[in-house]
Amino acid sequence: MGRLTKEYNKMSSVSSLFLKTRYHSVNLVKLLKQQSTLKIIFTILFAVCFEIGIFMLFIDSFEYLGALGGIGLIIIDKLFALFFFGMGFMLVTSGIISSFSTIYRSEEIPFLMVRPFPVSQIVIYKFFESTGLSSWAFFFIIIPFVAAYGYHENITTAFALWNLLFAIPFLVICSGIGTAFVLVMVRWFPLGKYLKYLLVGLGIMLVLLLVYYIKQYSYNSDSADLNLASLLPGFRVSSHPLLPSQWVSEGIAALTHGEWFRGFMFWMLVVSTAILVCIIIECFGANIFYDGWQRLAGSSSNKSRPPEMLVWLQNTLSLFPHDIRAIVMKDIRTFLRDPVQWSQVLIFFGLLALYFSNLRTFKYHTFPENWRNTVAFLNVFSVSAVMCSLGSRFIYPQLSLEGQGFWFLGLSPTKMSRILLTKFITSLLGMLFVSVGLMFLSSRMLNATPLVTWITILLASAISCAVCGLSTGLGAIYLDINQRNPTAIVSGFGGTLNLILSLGFMLAAILPFGMVFHQNFVHKMNQHYMLLLLIMAGLWLIVLTVLTVCLPLHLGCKALVRREY
């Protein structure tokens, strides 16, 4: 304690805050050492195998694009800008969610506010904490992508260093945009139901802009860029010269080809922009954070009890036992009263629905049957990836977010198994409604055969069951009622394991069916033999789904029963 006090006296405010984080990290490492060695080894091994699998998938994709010839080479050249643009969009969205929880919902903020720390430095510290919490998935995806790209293009290992130099300031820029948006929203935008109306309005405007963009740039273009944009419209947006993703792409390409001055210019542009974003956040922290924090705290303390929602649904569920009905209604109302949750679900699934509904705009329904099957399986993959992400983000932490009031559930006149199964079924019904609807829309717009339609719906249903089972079961096993920040809960050991297992199940479920159709396309298999392979893939899917659902839920029930309340 004396050494800590001496170090604190020699440090600035920000340095002392990061010293606190350092000691907190040391404590987490000590707690991790107390975990089962087998569990840690299994998680690390699975993560490494998953990274290798993603690496091989990217390698296969690059080889396929290279085999297409001219248009494939054009796509590969522009793929880096599109990749960083997509990752940037995800980082901004993640930054909005994590920064709101880290800056405004953290129980540590009142403690820090009464300490001799400038408000601006508290905000900067929390901004970097939020960035760290939301960055692990970014590096988890970018590592195999960069490795596969470098391997395919026979680029030296210095290519990985250039990506790291550009990735860190790019991460700060994207996360900073999300944090600045949150600071402005909390300070000046209306709260309560008006905020919900505002978010809905912004979502509608976004959809209308995307529809306008698709209609405008999907036809009648002579240049290579715009012809390519008619097939993959994201290339036109991601290649805009004012976007940081384009700077990163151009800078990495320049350094890779030995254009040191041009590459250094783009790196300085990205770094200076990241520094500017930090300065803006510090200014916002000094001038608007405190007023927004008080405004948010005042609105939550003076807020009258909202009217009861979904009375008609509660009456409809009157056939079910009282305890099940109460848990279902509480979860649904909690979800609908949190704009952060339903807006994120609306954005991601809404964008997928918009894309699927415009498949005929891109003339995908006129492709040969084998290509339409490929697009259908890619659509299953995209929907499943979003389900894995949202399952880890919302379903996994739902038990932990009960907080210190969880002992109410432990003492309530119901079994923990009923609570866990009710939460599982509630989340599963919502996931099935969205995923099956999206796959049916995709198949209709592609004019897919009935066989492909039913297979995609079966895959979406199985992955929905597995994601909900894993997220609910592991959320009970790794219950953390002391943490109120959902981003921190998801970023923990259990959240990471849940996301890895969900993505692993997704690949194990989709690849067998995809391989059967691919082999049929290459070797023109006998229909009876193909049907036999599909039946075997279906049996594999059923067995894997049952195990993935039942085992985590069983272990989760045992963990809750053994827990002391």
C-alpha positions in Angstrom: 0.0 0.0 0.0 2.9 2.3 0.8 4.5 1.6 -2.6 1.2 2.3 -4.3 0.9 5.7 -2.5 4.5 6.7 -3.5 3.8 5.8 -7.1 0.6 7.7 -7.1 2.3 10.9 -5.7 4.7 10.9 -8.6 2.1 10.4 -11.3 -0.4 12.5 -13.1 -4.2 11.8 -12.8 -4.4 9.7 -15.9 -1.3 7.7 -15.0 -2.8 6.9 -11.6 -6.0 5.8 -13.2 -4.1 3.5 -15.5 -2.1 2.2 -12.5 -5.4 1.2 -11.0 -6.3 -0.7 -14.1 -2.9 -2.4 -14.0 -3.4 -3.7 -10.5 -6.9 -4.7 -11.4 -5.5 -6.7 -14.3 -3.0 -8.4 -12.0 -5.8 -9.5 -9.8 -7.7 -10.9 -12.8 -4.7 -12.9 -13.7 -4.5 -14.3 -10.2 -8.1 -15.2 -10.4 -7.6 -16.8 -13.8 -4.8 -19.0 -12.3 -7.3 -20.4 -9.8 -9.4 -21.7 -12.7 -9.2 -25.3 -13.9 -6.0 -25.8 -16.0 -7.9 -28.1 -18.3 -10.6 -25.5 -19.0 -7.9 -22.8 -19.8 -6.1 -25.2 -22.1 -9.3 -26.2 -23.8 -10.3 -22.6 -24.4 -6.9 -21.6 -25.8 -6.7 -24.7 -28.0 -10.2 -24.1 -29.4 -9.4 -20.4 -30.0 -6.3 -21.4 -31.9 -8.1 -24.0 -33.9 -10.8 -21.5 -34.7 -8.3 -18.9 -35.9 -6.7 -21.5 -38.1 -10.1 -22.5 -39.5 -10.9 -18.8 -40.3 -7.4 -18.5 -41.8 -8.1 -21.5 -44.1 -11.5 -20.1 -45.0 -10.0 -16.7 -46.0 -7.2 -18.5 -48.0 -9.8 -20.5 -49.9 -11.8 -17.3 -50.6 -8.7 -15.5 -52.0 -7.8 -18.5 -54.2 -11.4 -18.6 -55.5 -11.3 -14.8 -56.3 -7.9 -15.2 -57.9 -9.3 -18.0 -60.2 -12.0 -15.6 -61.5 -9.4 -13.6 -63.4 -9.7 -9.9 -64.0 -12.7 -9.2 -61.8 -11.3 -11.3 -59.1 -8.1 -9.4 -59.0 -10.1 -6.1 -58.9 -12.1 -7.4 -55.9 -8.9 -8.5 -54.1 -7.3 -5.1 -54.6 -10.3 -3.3 -53.1 -11.0 -5.9 -50.4 -8.9 -4.3 -47.8 -10.8 -1.0 -47.9 -14.1 -2.9 -47.8 -12.8 -5.1 -44.9 -11.7 -2.1 -42.8 -14.9 -0.2 -43.7 -17.0 -3.1 -42.3 -14.8 -3.5 -39.2 -15.0 0.3 -38.7 -18.8 0.2 -38.8 -18.8 -2.6 -36.2 -16.3 -0.8 -34.0 -18.4 2.4 -34.1 -21.5 0.5 -33.1 -19.6 -1.4 -30.4 -18.1 1.8 -29.2 -21.5 3.4 -28.8 -22.8 0.5 -26.7 -19.7 -0.1 -24.6 -18.9 3.6 -23.9 -22.5 4.3 -22.7 -22.1 1.4 -20.2 -18.5 2.2 -19.3 -18.9 6.0 -18.9 -22.5 6.5 -17.7 -23.5 3.2 -16.1 -20.3 2.4 -14.3 -20.5 2.3 -10.5 -17.0 3.6 -10.5 -17.8 7.0 -11.9 -19.3 8.5 -8.7 -16.2 7.3 -6.8 -13.9 8.9 -9.3 -15.9 12.1 -9.5 -15.2 12.9 -5.8 -11.5 12.2 -6.2 -9.0 14.9 -7.3 -9.2 13.9 -11.0 -10.2 16.4 -13.7 -13.4 15.3 -15.4 -11.9 15.4 -18.8 -9.2 12.9 -17.7 -11.8 10.6 -16.2 -13.6 10.6 -19.6 -10.4 9.9 -21.5 -9.6 7.0 -19.1 -13.0 5.5 -19.5 -12.8 6.0 -23.3 -9.6 3.9 -23.5 -11.2 1.3 -21.2 -14.2 1.1 -23.5 -11.9 0.9 -26.5 -10.1 -2.0 -24.9 -13.3 -3.9 -24.1 -14.6 -3.5 -27.7 -11.3 -4.2 -29.5 -10.8 -7.9 -28.8 -13.2 -9.1 -31.5 -11.6 -6.7 -34.0 -8.1 -8.3 -33.5 -9.7 -11.7 -33.3 -11.0 -11.3 -36.9 -8.2 -9.2 -38.4 -5.4 -11.6 -37.5 -6.5 -14.5 -39.8 -7.6 -12.1 -42.5 -4.2 -10.3 -42.7 -2.3 -13.6 -42.5 -4.4 -15.1 -45.3 -4.0 -12.1 -47.5 -0.3 -11.9 -46.9 0.1 -15.7 -47.6 -2.0 -15.5 -50.8 -0.1 -12.5 -52.2 3.4 -13.8 -51.1 4.0 -10.7 -49.0 6.8 -10.4 -46.4 6.1 -10.6 -42.7 6.6 -6.8 -42.5 3.0 -6.7 -43.9 1.7 -7.8 -40.5 3.7 -4.9 -38.8 2.2 -2.3 -41.2 -1.3 -3.6 -40.4 -0.6 -3.4 -36.6 0.7 0.2 -37.0 -2.5 1.2 -38.9 -5.0 -0.9 -36.9 -4.4 0.7 -33.5 -5.1 4.3 -34.5 -7.9 3.1 -36.7 -9.4 1.4 -33.7 -9.1 4.6 -31.6 -10.8 6.6 -34.4 -13.8 4.3 -34.7 -14.3 3.8 -31.0 -13.9 7.6 -30.5 -16.6 8.4 -32.9 -19.0 6.1 -31.0 -17.9 7.7 -27.6 -18.4 11.2 -29.0 -21.8 10.3 -30.3 -22.8 9.0 -26.8 -21.5 12.1 -25.1 -23.6 14.4 -27.4 -26.7 12.2 -27.2 -26.8 12.0 -23.4 -26.1 15.8 -23.1 -28.6 17.3 -25.6 -30.9 14.7 -27.0 -34.3 13.9 -25.4 -34.5 11.0 -23.0 -37.2 8.5 -22.3 -39.8 7.7 -25.0 -38.6 10.6 -27.1 -35.2 9.0 -27.4 -36.9 5.8 -28.7 -38.8 7.8 -31.3 -35.5 9.5 -32.3 -33.7 6.2 -32.7 -36.6 4.8 -34.8 -36.5 7.9 -37.0 -32.8 7.6 -37.5 -33.2 3.9 -38.4 -35.8 4.7 -40.9 -33.6 7.4 -42.4 -30.7 5.0 -42.7 -32.9 2.4 -44.5 -34.2 5.0 -46.9 -30.7 6.2 -47.7 -29.5 2.6 -48.3 -32.5 2.0 -50.6 -31.7 5.2 -52.5 -28.1 4.2 -52.8 -28.9 0.7 -54.0 -31.4 2.0 -56.6 -29.0 4.7 -57.8 -25.8 2.6 -58.2 -27.1 -0.8 -59.2 -27.6 0.0 -62.9 -26.1 1.8 -65.9 -22.5 2.2 -65.2 -19.5 2.0 -67.6 -16.5 2.3 -65.3 -14.9 -0.7 -63.7 -15.5 0.6 -60.2 -19.2 1.2 -60.8 -19.7 -2.1 -62.6 -18.1 -3.7 -59.6 -20.3 -1.6 -57.3 -23.4 -3.0 -59.1 -22.4 -6.4 -57.8 -20.9 -5.4 -54.5 -22.1 -1.9 -53.7 -20.1 -1.6 -50.6 -16.9 -1.1 -52.6 -18.0 2.3 -53.8 -18.7 3.5 -50.2 -15.6 2.0 -48.7 -13.3 3.5 -51.4 -14.4 7.1 -50.6 -11.2 9.2 -50.1 -12.4 10.8 -46.9 -12.9 7.6 -45.0 -10.2 6.3 -42.5 -10.7 2.8 -43.9 -9.5 4.0 -47.3 -6.5 5.7 -45.7 -5.6 2.5 -43.9 -6.0 0.5 -47.1 -3.9 2.9 -49.2 -1.2 3.2 -46.6 -0.8 -0.5 -46.1 -0.6 -1.0 -49.9 1.9 1.8 -50.2 4.2 0.4 -47.5 3.9 -3.1 -48.9 5.0 -2.0 -52.4 7.9 0.0 -51.0 6.4 3.5 -51.4 7.6 4.7 -48.0 6.8 8.4 -48.3 3.2 7.7 -49.4 2.7 5.1 -46.8 4.1 7.3 -44.0 1.9 10.1 -45.2 -1.2 7.9 -44.8 0.0 6.6 -41.4 0.5 10.1 -40.1 -3.0 11.0 -41.4 -4.5 8.2 -39.5 -2.5 8.9 -36.3 -3.2 12.6 -36.4 -6.9 11.9 -36.8 -6.8 9.5 -33.9 -5.1 12.2 -31.8 -7.7 14.7 -32.9 -10.5 12.4 -31.9 -8.9 12.0 -28.4 -8.7 15.8 -28.1 -12.4 16.2 -29.1 -13.4 13.6 -26.5 -11.3 15.3 -23.8 -13.0 18.6 -24.7 -16.4 17.0 -24.6 -15.5 15.5 -21.2 -14.5 18.8 -19.8 -17.5 20.7 -21.1 -20.5 18.4 -21.5 -20.0 15.2 -19.7 -20.8 16.4 -16.2 -24.0 18.1 -17.3 -25.0 15.0 -19.2 -24.2 12.7 -16.3 -26.3 14.7 -13.9 -29.1 14.9 -16.5 -29.1 11.2 -16.9 -29.0 10.5 -13.2 -31.7 13.1 -12.5 -34.0 11.6 -15.2 -33.6 8.1 -13.7 -34.2 9.2 -10.1 -37.2 11.5 -10.8 -38.8 9.3 -13.4 -42.3 8.1 -12.6 -43.2 4.5 -13.0 -43.9 3.9 -16.7 -47.3 2.4 -17.7 -47.4 -1.3 -17.8 -46.4 -2.6 -21.2 -47.9 -5.4 -23.3 -50.9 -6.0 -21.1 -52.5 -7.9 -24.0 -49.6 -10.3 -24.1 -49.7 -10.9 -20.4 -53.4 -11.8 -20.7 -52.5 -14.1 -23.6 -50.0 -15.9 -21.5 -52.5 -16.5 -18.7 -52.6 -20.2 -19.6 -49.0 -20.6 -18.4 -47.9 -20.9 -14.7 -47.5 -17.6 -12.9 -43.7 -17.9 -12.4 -43.1 -18.6 -16.1 -45.4 -15.8 -17.2 -43.7 -13.3 -14.8 -40.2 -14.2 -16.1 -41.2 -13.9 -19.7 -42.9 -10.6 -19.3 -40.0 -9.1 -17.3 -37.5 -10.1 -20.0 -39.6 -8.8 -22.8 -40.3 -5.5 -21.1 -36.7 -5.1 -20.1 -35.6 -5.6 -23.7 -38.2 -3.2 -25.1 -37.4 -0.5 -22.5 -33.7 -0.4 -23.4 -33.2 1.4 -26.7 -29.6 0.2 -26.8 -30.7 -3.4 -27.1 -33.5 -3.3 -29.6 -31.9 -0.6 -31.7 -28.8 -2.8 -32.3 -31.0 -5.8 -33.1 -33.0 -3.7 -35.5 -29.9 -2.3 -37.2 -28.2 -5.6 -37.9 -31.2 -7.7 -38.8 -32.8 -4.8 -40.6 -29.7 -4.4 -42.8 -29.8 -8.1 -43.6 -33.5 -7.9 -44.4 -32.8 -4.9 -46.7 -30.1 -6.8 -48.5 -32.1 -9.9 -48.9 -35.1 -8.0 -50.2 -32.9 -6.4 -52.9 -31.3 -9.6 -54.1 -33.3 -9.3 -57.3 -32.0 -5.8 -57.8 -28.5 -7.3 -58.2 -30.0 -10.0 -60.6 -28.9 -12.8 -58.3 -32.1 -14.7 -59.1 -31.0 -15.0 -62.7 -27.7 -16.8 -61.8 -27.3 -20.5 -62.5 -28.6 -22.8 -59.8 -25.2 -23.6 -58.4 -24.4 -19.9 -57.9 -27.8 -19.3 -56.3 -27.1 -22.1 -53.9 -23.8 -20.6 -53.0 -25.4 -17.2 -52.3 -28.1 -18.9 -50.2 -25.4 -20.6 -48.0 -23.5 -17.3 -47.8 -26.7 -15.7 -46.5 -27.1 -18.4 -43.9 -23.5 -17.7 -42.8 -24.2 -13.9 -42.5 -27.4 -14.4 -40.5 -25.7 -17.0 -38.3 -22.7 -14.7 -37.6 -25.1 -11.9 -36.5 -27.0 -14.4 -34.3 -23.7 -15.5 -32.7 -22.7 -11.9 -32.0 -26.1 -10.8 -30.7 -26.5 -14.0 -28.6 -23.2 -13.3 -26.9 -24.1 -9.6 -26.5 -27.6 -9.9 -25.1 -28.5 -13.5 -24.1 -25.3 -14.5 -22.4 -25.2 -11.6 -19.8 -29.0 -11.6 -19.0 -28.6 -13.6 -15.8 -25.6 -11.6 -14.6 -27.4 -8.3 -15.2 -29.9 -9.3 -12.6 -27.2 -8.0 -10.3 -27.4 -8.1 -6.5 -31.2 -8.7 -6.9 -30.5 -12.2 -8.2 -31.0 -13.6 -4.7 -34.7 -12.8 -5.2 -34.8 -15.4 -7.9 -32.9 -17.9 -5.7 -35.5 -17.5 -2.9 -38.6 -17.3 -5.1 -41.0 -20.3 -5.1 -39.7 -21.7 -8.3 -36.9 -23.9 -9.5 -33.7 -22.6 -11.0 -34.2 -25.0 -13.9 -37.5 -23.4 -14.7 -36.0 -20.0 -14.7 -33.2 -21.1 -17.0 -35.4 -23.0 -19.4 -37.9 -20.1 -19.5 -35.1 -17.6 -20.5 -33.8 -20.1 -23.0 -37.2 -20.6 -24.7 -38.0 -16.9 -24.7 -34.8 -16.0 -26.4 -35.1 -18.9 -28.8 -38.6 -17.9 -30.0 -37.4 -14.4 -30.8 -34.3 -15.7 -32.5 -36.3 -18.3 -34.6 -38.8 -15.7 -35.6 -36.1 -13.4 -37.1 -33.7 -16.0 -38.5 -36.3 -18.3 -40.2 -38.1 -15.2 -41.6 -34.8 -13.9 -43.1 -33.9 -17.3 -44.6 -37.4 -17.6 -46.1 -37.1 -14.1 -47.6 -33.6 -14.9 -49.0 -34.8 -18.2 -50.6 -37.8 -16.5 -52.2 -35.8 -13.6 -53.6 -33.2 -16.1 -55.0 -35.8 -18.5 -56.5 -34.1 -21.2 -54.6 -35.2 -24.8 -55.0 -37.5 -26.3 -52.2 -34.6 -28.5 -51.1 -32.2 -25.5 -50.6 -35.0 -23.5 -49.0 -35.7 -26.2 -46.4 -32.0 -26.8 -45.7 -31.4 -23.1 -45.1 -34.4 -22.9 -42.8 -33.2 -26.0 -40.9 -29.7 -24.6 -40.5 -31.1 -21.2 -39.2 -33.3 -23.1 -36.7 -30.5 -25.3 -35.5 -28.1 -22.5 -35.1 -30.7 -20.4 -33.3 -31.2 -23.3 -30.8 -27.5 -23.8 -30.3 -26.7 -20.1 -29.8 -29.5 -19.6 -27.3 -28.6 -22.9 -25.5 -24.9 -22.0 -25.3 -25.5 -18.3 -24.3 -28.0 -19.2 -21.6 -26.1 -22.2 -20.2 -22.7 -20.5 -20.1 -24.3 -17.4 -18.8 -25.4 -19.4 -15.8 -22.1 -21.2 -15.4 -20.0 -18.0 -15.5 -22.5 -15.9 -13.6 -21.1 -12.5 -12.4 -23.6 -10.6 -10.4 -21.0 -8.0 -9.3 -20.5 -6.6 -12.8 -23.1 -4.1 -14.2 -21.3 -3.4 -17.5 -22.6 -5.9 -20.1 -19.6 -5.2 -22.3 -17.2 -6.2 -19.4 -19.4 -9.4 -18.8 -19.2 -10.3 -22.5 -15.4 -9.6 -22.6 -14.7 -12.0 -19.8 -13.6 -15.6 -20.0 -17.1 -17.0 -20.2 -18.2 -14.5 -22.9 -15.2 -15.2 -25.0 -15.7 -19.0 -24.7 -19.4 -18.6 -25.6 -18.6 -16.6 -28.8 -15.9 -19.1 -29.8 -18.2 -22.1 -29.3 -21.1 -20.4 -31.1 -19.0 -19.6 -34.1 -17.5 -23.1 -34.0 -21.0 -24.6 -34.1 -22.0 -22.4 -36.9 -19.1 -23.6 -39.1 -19.6 -27.3 -38.0 -23.3 -27.0 -39.0 -23.0 -25.1 -42.3 -19.9 -26.7 -43.8 -21.2 -30.3 -44.3 -24.2 -29.1 -46.3 -22.1 -26.7 -48.3 -19.5 -29.4 -49.1 -22.2 -31.7 -50.3 -23.6 -29.1 -52.8 -20.0 -28.2 -53.8 -19.1 -31.8 -54.5 -22.3 -32.2 -56.5 -21.4 -29.1 -58.5 -17.8 -30.4 -59.2 -18.5 -34.1 -59.7 -22.2 -34.2 -60.7 -23.1 -36.9 -58.1 -25.9 -39.4 -58.4 -29.0 -38.0 -56.9 -29.5 -41.0 -54.6 -25.9 -40.6 -53.3 -26.4 -36.9 -52.8 -29.6 -37.5 -50.9 -27.8 -40.0 -48.7 -25.0 -37.5 -47.9 -27.6 -34.8 -47.1 -29.4 -37.2 -44.7 -26.0 -37.9 -43.0 -25.4 -34.2 -42.7 -28.9 -33.7 -41.3 -28.3 -36.4 -38.7 -25.0 -34.8 -37.8 -26.7 -31.5 -37.4 -29.5 -32.9 -35.2 -27.0 -34.7 -32.9 -24.7 -31.7 -32.6 -27.6 -29.4 -31.9 -29.1 -31.6 -29.2 -25.7 -31.9 -27.5 -25.0 -28.1 -27.8 -28.3 -27.2 -26.3 -28.7 -29.8 -23.6 -25.2 -30.0 -22.2 -24.7 -26.2 -21.4 -28.3 -26.0 -20.0 -27.7 -29.0 -17.8 -24.4 -27.7 -16.5 -25.9 -24.2 -16.1 -28.8 -25.6 -14.0 -26.3 -27.5 -11.7 -24.2 -24.3 -11.3 -27.3 -22.3 -10.3 -28.5 -24.9 -7.8 -25.1 -25.1 -6.1 -24.8 -21.4 -5.8 -25.5 -19.8 -2.4 -28.0 -16.9 -2.4 
